Each structure stands twice: as structure tokens, then as C-alpha cells.
Amino acid sequence: MITLFQATSFRRSIPAALALLLAAGCFGGGAASDAADAKPVPASPTTAPTATVPAVVTPPPAPPKPKGAADPALRSFYEQKIAWKACEDDPATKKKDEGDFNCGTLKVPMDYTAPEGKSLDIAVMQYPAAKPDRKIGSLVLNPGGPGGSGQDFVKYGFSEFDGVLHDRYDVLGFDPRGVAASSPIRCIDDKTRDKRNAEDSPRDPAARKARGEESSKEFSAACKEQAGDLLNFVGTRNQARDMDVLRGAVGDTKLNYLGVSYGTYLGSLYAEEFPDRVGRLVLDAVVDPAADQLDASVDQVAGFERSFQAFSADCAARVGCPLGNDPDKAWQVAADFLDGLQDHPLPTQDAGRKLTSSLGWTGAKSLLYGDKDQTWKLLREAFDYGIKSKNGGALLFYADNQMGRDKEGHYDNSQDSRTAIRCADGAAAASSPERIEQILAKLRANAPRMTKDTVASDLEGPGCEFWPYKTPEKPHVIRAEGAAPILVVGTTGDPATPYAASEKLSKDLANATLLTLKGEGHGAFGRGNTCIESAINAYIVDGTLPAAGTKCETEKKKK
């Protein structure tokens, strides 16, 4: 069984072999307003004069505080120059016969309301433009998460930019504050993380809720102890402000940006915060900024259910499918196998570790981020290995990759930073019993197998209830009035960020065009689709948007 909040805890991974796949009050009326409009009453000639009481005049509102580069207190940050140098020797960061990537550090204030205080170092990687004499500027990237490393996006996915994009742009990937090499938030050690990731939720709903609350309290306390005040300042709005400082530091007047998955939320907030600084923004695989976390979680679970059904039907049509050859039963076989690991975890090649149900679901779902030409083959093989050979090693490998665990058992900080950023971006208020029942009905209708044992108490938490910092951010519609045209991209069969969110954001934004990929998988960029690549390249390089309603058909991935 997979609970709702387990289902929301997946990051967009970027392994080398699968590169790029994986929200001021005002007052009016009343006595003060009436007094402000009052006129002095002239004295009557037949009565003694009386003193005139002057009208109460409401002072004009204070001018808004200058924002971004216009704020004198931030000038030193915007005027800094990044000292680029060749990245340290590492096979993962070297390009064959084409030199090194450059690495540098951007300084930003931890607290933008008090920039004279502590500053943070933001790690940035540059893939310099191949044709510097024709360079337009820099193209800033965010791979998603939250908790994804922009440096890794460049390091492992640089070939996806080769050609016209890399000819005309320095490609920049930065690790957001709290992530990877940028003041990383680390809350728990590797052994504790191993235990948490492998633990299956109790079957009894009351025990499940109690364990969830206990686990959340423990984790929140550990994060507060380890990260302290930084937790207050890792939210996406601060990351958007960091991106504007980066824009200024590299000398661009406008931000050119490509964000995938959670990166679309970061890009949307940037457009809201700095509409006059929007250059060419591509938002691929949309996270809807107006959706609360409960709604978004439900939509994501339903998206993975649809993708699992599509994968299982495709498998059933193939000779030797480990799920059998009945398309109406194959998905049930897969779900029963993964649920059954709770009672019968499988051995693996990793000494002392077994494939539990939680790890099995994580590994299987991570391979739905691609499609039949990319990762579905790997998922068939993993099920074959687990079901027929009774070995969980393959699914464990993909689960580890998804959760940032290397072969030595060390984790990156993506899981810790994801929780910190998610809770900084908005802790949903407690839902009414009526809403809980409504959501539960939606789950049962749209994800019956993945949530077959889910009950109302599972939807009540745990989320960020015990987090030490309460955010002012709330889900809201972003219009970004005055921004340059924005390109929104969505994939019809996206499991992690369902297509409806891309459709909605393209309508909510004041100036946006929707580009659609008809197919499966998470995100359209970097999938080898010539229609998508041509449209994105034309927009980023020339500013030419695709025609409204453009839909690209799925193609086989380029060899």
C-alpha cells in the first residue's frame, strides 16, 4: 500500500544514463474616511463664532520599497562579478575534447529584508557558449525537486543543449539555497535515512497516523537543530530573488530561463516578482502555483495510477511480460507484487538490505518518469527480476537513485532540502471533514489500486504541521502582468505533474502560450522530440513562439 504523503515525496532524478528525465493588508471606510472628506462649517451670522475644526487628512501611503536591483541595500550583490574558474577535476564534470565547465560562487543575502546580515554562497556551474561572438546572454536552468541540483543538470545533461542553444548562450545551473553545494540542509544521517526510506507504513490506520506524526516531529526537530535559522529563508520566493541577483551578476538585463517540474513554480514566482525582467522563460511540466498541496498530491497520485496502467498494458502486449499477458490484469499483478513486499521483502545484492514495499513503490514509480522508449523497458526488467527471480536488487537500485543514495550508502541532501523548501512554500491549513471525504472519494475514483487502503485519517497529515517555521506563502493565481511572453510546455501523460496544470497556468498567466507533447513521461524537454526541440529552440534563440494550440506527437528517442 502507498499512502498519499508517501506518493508526494519523489524528486526528479538526473542520472547520467537517464539525463533530464527523470504563493499587505489595507483598510478603508469608517470614521477616518468620513472625516477626511468633511468640510469646515461656516459660522452663522446670528450666532457666536465657533472654532473651526480642521479636517482629518489621511497621509499618502508610503512609497513601495524598491525591489531587486533598485534597492540600494542590494546594490553590492547585483554588482558583484562571479570569479569563474575551471571546475575541479572530476570525470563527471569533464567534457570529452571540449574543455571544462566553469564553476563560481554567487553571494546573496540570507534575508532579503535585512541584506546587511548574513550572506549565503550559491554554487553555479557554467557551460560557456560555443560561439561567444554571437552570444545572446545566459540561459539559467532549474531541474525540479524541490531539492534538485542545477549544477547536476548541466553536468549530466549538457549534451541536450548542444547545438543552437549552446551556440548562443552560456548555460548556467545553480544549486538553490539549502540544496547540494549551496549551504546544504542536512537533518539526519545516512543510517537514519536508510531506516526511514525502507520503513513500511503500519496497516492499522490509527497506528499509521501515530507513526506518521511521530516521524514528522522527529524529523522537524532534527532539521531545526541542524539547520537553525536557514529554514526560515529557503523558500522559493527567496530563490527567485537569488535568480535575479544571478541575472545581474552575469550582466543580463533580462532573465532567460528553463525550468522543469518544480522549476516551473520557481519560474512563475520569478515572473510575478520581477515581470519587467522576464526574458525568454520556458516552464515545462507545470506545478500549479494556485493549487494547495492536498489537491496537487491527489492529482499526482492519479497521474501515477494512469501511467502505471499504461505501462502495464504495454507490458502485457509483449512476449514474456512478467505481469502476464492480460492487459486488464497486468496492473493488478504489479500492484499486488509491490504491496506484498510488506509481508515478504525480497533479498538484494546489497548486504543487509531488503526490498520493502516502500522501496519497491519508489523504484517502480521512478521509472515512470520516462516512456516506453526510455525507461519502461527497465521497469519490465526490474519486475521480471523481482517476480521471477525473487530478487529485489533492480528495484532497490532505482529507488536509491531516486532518493539520492550512492553505492557506498551516502545520501545527497535532496530529501532533506525538499521537505524544508516545501514547508517554507506553504503548509496547508487543516481540512474540514467534508473536504477530506471529498478528496478521499476523488482518490478512490482516480487511483483505486494505489490508494486501496487509504482512509480519511491518512489525508489529515502529516505534512508540515510540526515544522518550526510557518510561512506566509499561500497558493495563489499568478498573472505576471507586464511580463514578456512565456512558453508553457505540458505532456499529456505526465504522471508527476499532470497535463491539466500546464493548461491552467497557460491561461492564468497574462501572456503565455501552451506547447503540448502528446505522450507519456515527465517533462518534454530533452526527450529527443524534434517538434518540441524546434519550438523551444526557436523561442529561446529568436523569441518566436509556436502557434497557439501546437501539439507534438511522440517520436522515438534519438540514438
N, C-alpha and C positions, 0 to 999 in steps of 0.2 A: 504494500500500500504506500502511496505517496501523498503526503499531506500538502495542503495549499502552500504553506510557507516553506516547505522543502522545495516546492516547484519554482519558487521565485529566486532561488539562490544560485543561479547559473551565470557564469560570465562568458563573454565571447572570447574564446581562446584563439591564439595565433601561433600554433606550432609551425616549425619550418616546413613540414611536408603538407600542411593544410593552411598555408598562409591566407589571411584575410577572411577565413570562414568563421572559420569559426569567428515655485510659484511665488498713509498719513490721514489720519482722520481729519474731518472738517466739521465745523459747527455752523449752523445758520438759524435765522429766525429768532423768535423770542424777544425779550425786553430790550436787549442790546441792539438788535436790529431796528426795532421800532424807534428807540432813542436816537439812533444815528440819523434817521430821516426827519426828526422833529424840527420845527421852525420856532424861533422865538415869538412869543405872543406880544404884540404891541400894547402899551398901557392905554387904558380907556381915558379920554379927556375928562371924564366926570368922576374919576376915582384917583386915589393917590397912586403915584407910580410905584411899581414894584421892580425889584432887581431882576434883570434878565438872566435866566439860567442857560448857559451855553449848551449847545447840543453835544452829546457824547459822540465823538468821532472815532470810528474803528480804524486803527492804524493799518496801513497797507501791509500785506503779507511780506515776510522776509523773502528776498530773492532765493531761488533754489541754489543749493550748494553746487559749485561747479563739479562736473563729473569727469573722471578719466584724466586725460592729458590736460584738460582745462583747469584742474585743481592744482594750485601752486604747491600744495603739500606733497603731490605725487610727481612733481616735475623731474626730480632726480631719478626716479625709477624709469620714467619714459625716455629720458635722455641717455640712459646707460648704453654702452656698446658691449655686445657679447664677445668675449675673447675666445674665438673658435680655435680649436686645435684638433689634430688628428686623434680619433678615439683610440684608447689603449688597445694594444694588440690582442685580438681575440678572434678565433676563426669565425665566430658567428657575426662579427661586425666588419669583416673584410670582404670587399668585392673583388672577384677574380679579374685581374689585369686592368682594373679601373680605379685603383687607389682606394683610399679610406673614406669613411664617413667622418664628419667633423662633430665634435662634442663641445658643449658650452654650458654655462650656468646663467640663469636669469634670476635677478633678485626682485622679490615682490614683498610688500608689507603683509605680515600675517593678518593684521586687522586693518582694513581699508578705512575705517572710521578713525583710526589712530595710527597713521602711517609712520609716525616718528618712533614707534615702538619696535618690537621685534620684527625682523625680516626673515623670509624663507628663501631657500635656494631651490629653483626649479631646473631640473635636468632637461636639456634639449639636445636633440640629435639632428644634424643637417645632412641632407643628401644634395650636394651643390648642383645647380643647374648645369646640364651638359653643354648648353650654348649660352654662356654668360653674356655675350654681346647682344643677345636677343631676349634677355631675362625680363619677365614682367614683374616679378616680385617673389614672395614666398607663399607656399601652399601649406597651411597648418592642418595637422591631422589629429583625430581622436578615434581610437578603435572601439570604444564602448566600455561596458562594465556595469556600473562604475567600478573602477579599480584596474582598468586595462592600461598597459604601458604604451604611450605614444612612441617611445624610443624603440620598443619591440616592433611596433607597426612598421617603422622604417627599416629596422634591422632585418626582419624576416620577409617583409613584403615589398622591398624596394623594386623588384622586377615588375610589379604591377603598375609602376609609374613610368617605367622606361618608355621612351617614345616622346610624343608631343608634350606631355605634362612635364616630364623631367627636363626636356629641352628648354622649356620656358620658365620653369620655377625651381627655386630651392625648395625641396620637400622637407618640412620640419615636423618632427614628432617630439612632443614633450610629455613628461610624466607629471600628471596633475598633482597638486599639493596633497600630501598624505599617501602617495602611490609610488611604488617601486623605488627609484633613486631620489625622489623629492620629499624629504622629511617623512619617510615611510611610517605609517601607523602599524605597529605590531602589538597585538594584545595577548596572544597565547603562544606557547612553544610548540614545536613540531609534534611531540608526543601527544599533547593535549588535542591538537588539531586532528591528528590521526584518529584518536578515540571519538571525537565529535563527528567527524565525517563518516565513520563506519557505523555509528550507532543507529539502530532502527527504532522508530517511534513505538512506544507501547501500544498494544491493540486496544486496551481499555481507554475510552475517551477521557475519563477523569484522570487516569494516570498519565495519559498523553499530555493533557493540558498542564498538569502539575509539573511534569518533567520539562515541558517547553518553557514555563515561567522560571523554573529553577535555572535552566541552562541560559536563558536570556539575562537573568540577574547576574549570574557568574561572569558571563562574557562582558556585560556592560561595566561591571566593577573592574574587571581586568583592563579594559580599554581606558577607563578613567585613570587608573593607576599608572599605566604605561605611557599614555599619550597626553594626559592633562589638558591644558587649555587649547591645544591644537584641535581637539574635537569640535570646538566652537566655530572653527574657521575653515573647515574643509568642504563646505557645501558648494554646489555647482555655480551659484552666483559669484562666489569669490573666484572660482576657476575661470569664469567668463571674464572677470576683471583682469586676471592674470594673462589671459589671451590678448587682451587689448594692450597690456604693457609689452607683451612679446611683439605684437604688431609694431608698436612704436620703436622698440629696441632694434628691430631689423630694418627700420626705415620705410615701412609701407604705410601709405595713407589710408588704405582700406584693408580689411581682413579677408583674405581668400582662404576658404576652409572646406574640408571634407570630414564630416562626422558620421559614424556608423552606429546604429543602435542607441545606447545611452548617449553617444556623441551627438545625436540629433537634439537631445534635450539641452546639452551644453551649447550647441549652435543656436537653438531657439532662444535661450536666455541671453546669449550674446546679442542677437538681433533685437531683443527687447531692451537691453541695457544700452546698446550703442547703435541705434538704427542708422545713424549718419556715417558709421564706419563700416557698414556691411559692403563687402566687395562681391565676390562670387562664392556663395555658400551652397554646398551640396549636403542635404540631410537625407541619409539613406537608412531605411529600416527604422521607422519613426517610433519613438517613445512619446506618447501624447502628454504634453505638459498640463493639460486640463483634467486628466484622469486621476482619481485618487488611487492609492496603492492597492486597495482591495479590488476595485474594478480592473485595474491593469493586471493584477495577479490572476484573476479569474479568466480574463481574455487569453493570457499566456498559457494557462493550463489547457484551455480549449484548443489553442493553436497547436500545442504539442500532441494532443489527442488526435487531431486531424492529420498531423504529419505522421504519427505512428500508424494510423490506419492506411495512409497512402504507401508508406514503406512496406507494411505487411502485405498489402495487396500486390505490390510489385514483386516482393519476395515469393509469394505463393505462385506467381506465374512462371517461376524459374525452376528448372530441374534441380533437385537436391535441396530445396529451401528447408532450413532447419525448423521452420514454423509450420511445415506441411504445405499442401497444395490447394487447400480450400480457402479462397480469399475471404470468406465470411467468418472463418475461424482463426485465421493466422494471427490477427491482432490479439485475440483472447489467449492464444498459446503464449505469445510474447509476454503479455501482462501477467499471466499466471506464473510463468517461469520467474519473472523478476520479483513478484510478491512472495513466491515460495522460498526465495533465498533467506527470508526472515527466519524460517524454521530450519532450512538446510543450506547454510552458506557454503560456498564452494572453495576448495583449496586453490592456491595460486603458487606461482614460482617464487613469490616474494615471501621469504621465510617468516612465519608467524602471522601472516596476514591472510584473511579470507575475504571473499566477495560477499558482502552482505546485501540485503535488499536496497538499502540506501545508496551504496556504492554502485550497485548494478543499474539502478534507475539513472544515476548521474552519468555513468559511462555511456549508456544507451542513448540518452537524450542528447549528449554532446555530439553524437554522430548524425543527428537530425538537423544540425546547423548547415550541412551541405545538402546535396541532392543525389539522385541515382547515379550520376556520372562522377561524383566526388567521394562521398562518404558512406552511401548506403551499402556499397559492396563491403566496406569494413565492418559495418554493423551486422550484415549477414554472416560474415566470418566469425565475428565475436559471439553471436548467438549459436552458431554451429559448434564453436569451441566449448561454449558453456553447456549447451543442451546435449550434444552428442558425446563430447569428450569429458564432460563433468569437470571442467577446469575453468575457473573464473579469471584467469590471468589477462585475457584480452580486454574484457570489460573493465577490470581494475586499472589497466594501463590508461585507458581513455578517461576514466574517472579521475585518476591522478593528474593527467594532463589538463583536464578541465578546471581542476582546483588548484593548479599551480604547484604540484608536488614533483620534485625531480627524483631520479633513480636512487639518489643517496638518502632520500627521505626528508629533504628540506623543502619547505614551502616558501613561495614568494608571499608578499603581503596582500595579494589581491582580495582574498576573502575578508580579511580584517578591514581593509580600506573600503571595500564595497559597503559593508554594514555601516561604517562611520559616515560615508557620504550619503547613503540612502536615508539614514536617520537625520542627518543635517538638512536634507532636502524636504523633509515633511513627514512627520509622524501622524498618521490618520487618527482622527478622533474616534472614540468608541462608537460602534454602530448600534442602532436600535435593534431589538429582537425582530421587528418586522423586516428590516433591511437584511439581516442575517439570513432569515428564511428565504427572502427573495434571491439572494446570492446563492444559497445552497441549491435552490431549485434550478438556477441557471447552470450550476456546475453539473448537476445530475443530468440535465438535458444535453449539455455540450461536451462533457468529459466523463461519461459514466464509468469507464473502466479505470481511469487513473484516479478517480476520487470515489470509488465504490464504497469505501468505509468512512468517508468524511462525514462528520456530524457538525451541528451548529457551533459547538464549543471550539472546534478547530479554526473557525473563522474569526474568533474573538481575539486571537493573538497566538503566540507572542510576536510582536512587531518591534516597535521602538519604545514601548511603554516604560521600560526601566532605564532608558538611555539618560546619561547625566546632563545632556544639553537639549533644550527644547527650541526648535527652530521657528522663526516667524514665517517661513515659506509655506505657501498653500498652493494646491493645484489651481491653475487658472488658465484661461484662454490667452494666448499670445498673439497679438496682431502685428507688432513691429511696424507701425505706421511710419512711412518715410524711408524705409529700407529699400535698397536696390532689389531687383527680382531675385528670388530664392528658388533653387531647384530641389524639389522633394521627390524622393525615389522610394517605391514600395514594391515588394514581391508578393504576389497573390497567395502563395502557400507558405509564407514565413511563419515558423512556429513560435519564435521568441517574441517578435513584435508584429502581431497580426496586421494585415494589409489595411484594415479599416482605420487604423491610427494614421497611416500615411495619407489616406483620402481626407481624413478630418483636418489634419494640420495644413494640408494644401489649401483648404477652404478657410481655415481660421486666420492664416497669415494674410496680411493686406495685399501682398504682392508675391505670389508663388505659382509655380507650375508643377504639375504632377507627372512623373515619368514612371511607367509601370513595367515590371518584368513578370510575365506570366509563367509561373513555375514554382518549384519548391526551394527551400533553403532560406537561411538568414542573411539578408543583405544582397544587393545586386552588384555592387562594385567588386571588381576582382574575380568575377566568376567566368571570365573569358567570353562573355556575350558581346558580340561585335556591335549590335544595336545599342546596348546600354553604354558600352565604352565610347562609341562615337558621339552619342548625345552628351555624355558627361564631359568628354574632352572638348567638344565644340563650345560648351557653356563656359568651362573654366578658362580656356585659352582665348576664345573670341567673344565671349559674352552672348553667344547665340543660344537661345532656349529652344528645346524641342517644341513641336506643335502641341497645343493643348490636346490631351487625350491620347498621346503616343503610348502604344503598348508594344513591348518587345517579346517575341516568342523565345522559349528556352532553346538554347543551342548546346551542342556537345562542347565540353571544355576543350580549349585549345591544347594541343600536345606541346 
